[in-house]
Amino acid sequence: MAAERVRLTDARVRELSLPEGKVQVDVWDDEIRGFGVRVGAKSKTFFVMGRVNGKVVRPKIGRFPKIGTTAARSKARIMLGEMELGKNPTDAKRAVRSEQDRKKKADLDTSDTVSAMFEAMLATKKDLSPVTVQGYRYSFKRLLTIHGAKVDKVSREQVLSLHQQIERDSGPYAANRASCLLSSILNYSRAVIGRPAGNPVTVLTDVKAWCEEKPKKVKLSTPQIQLFLQEVDKLGGHNASDLYRLLLYTGMRKSEGMGLRWEDVDLQAGTLHVPDTKNKTPLTLPMPSQVKTILSERWARWNRPEQGPVFPTHGKSGHSSRDHHLAEKIKKVVPGFSAHWLRKTFTTVAVAAGVDSMVVDRLTNHKPRGITARHYYEPDIEDLRVPMQKVADRIDAA
């Protein structure tokens, strides 16, 4: 069938067929010049054809019967009129399609979500210890409802509502910690990609919605120290007693004590070395006599190992990593107890014993607070031995 000009109607278009040997043919409307239908093997498509700025263009109108002849004819008049004015309908369609693709891509793009920025922040901050990262991830779970939200779409209303929900479900401390983490994530995002323009977490300050945090008891009182020492000896075995006494007499962090290795213990020199600490500063401590006795007996009990964990287990890490079951037993006589209390107790006893704050910071591996401590105070290990022993003796005398 050669290209022909007929009165296009729904009935006429429905009757059109593709001649044998042809791939497609065009049938033109006899009323509107430039309006036609292309007949193919499986479809019939309305189109218009004309010139725009001297260039022949042939934009599609739509497929029959999804669009009828009457609607196609009306649309053809509009499109041909625009072409007379120098407007290419194809360009308009392309622009619409491009905008749709952009929006679709934006919806699929997760690089600027709260979750993505959280992971990017963790990857960027190289000084975060595994324990700190674990704590951040725990708090981040409480922000589940906005994990997939774009950073610039988190509203002040959402922040306030989420803070109040976490407070109801998990308490004031959890609500504050999660909101502080969200604030850090959004500040990081703003520094890296320039969004959001403002931090919506400021709403908690503006409306005074931060939860009041009453100081928690986080240390052993003087009477509880001896009660604690008596109780750890009832736990059975040596791991719990040895570990808890080590933490109490040295002020080491729980993770550092649990991860202690024999190659970092020098019983002859009376020192402990912790290469991987929370603040990334290696720590070497003098042993008070109490700790030297504990580790010497443990070393002999374990057939004088040259290397390996001081507190070995069959777990993935190879060393102790959890003490919840032990802490629960101590809580029966010391309510609220956790292993972190032992570090706080060591610090409190050190201050009470008159140990200088710069020395306490060195013993507990806190970052020095003053200029003198940061830049000039570099004590020898033997300079720390006397105050360390003084604290341990004070603990025993409690």
C-alpha angles and dihedrals in degrees: 000000000000122000106282140179117235140151101273114221132153091258093048094047091048090056094051114109136180114257117235113272094022125113094198141340134201122227116195128212114244093213105049116042111224095024119111149136126245114218115208135171094272107011147038116214129189117222144162128222131197145117128287114189090340094310122114111235129182112192120183122240100192146285126288129265092017085067117031127224095254093053092043091052092051091049091047091057091052094047094046090049091053090049090054087057091052097259118135110214089202090063091053092050091047091052092050091048091048091052091048090050090049092052092046091050091048090052091050094043109098098174093102099043123118090250094050092048091049091055091044090051092052091048092049098047101075095177096067114114121223089250092054092047090050090053092049092051091050091053092043091061088067089062092059095127092064100036091108097039120113110251092240093049097061104108131207088242090056092050093050093045093047092048091053092047093052090048090054094045103036109010139258098293093053091048093052094045093050093047092048089052091050090051090053091049093051093045089052090049092051091051093049106037102012094247140148098035090213134017110251091201087078086081088080089061095040094055095032092242099144109119118249110248114208113204112264124220103250105165142058116262117229094262091046094056094072091038088054094048090051092048097051089057089060095056094087129242122032105269097082096041094045094046097046093046090049090054093046096048096044106030090230119159114258094244091050093050094046091049096048113133130205093236087063094050117087107187092178094053091035096232140130123206125200109188097181114050136163094259093041092244112124113237129214117184134185113237117239111224091256092060093043089056092048094049095041091055091044092049091052091045090054093050096260100291118203095206144000135077118329088213103035125186136171092249127115094268093048093230138069112289105159132052102166094117090052094046090052090059092049090050089066089071100021107040115217094014122163131167090253088068088072093061091048090047091052091051093047093049090047092055091045089051090057098252111160114254092237089056092047090053090052093048093049095038095238116158108262112257103203132058091243092051093045099046110020111025108089107152122193117241089252090054087062097045097078096050091043091054090044091057094047092049091048089053091053090048093053 
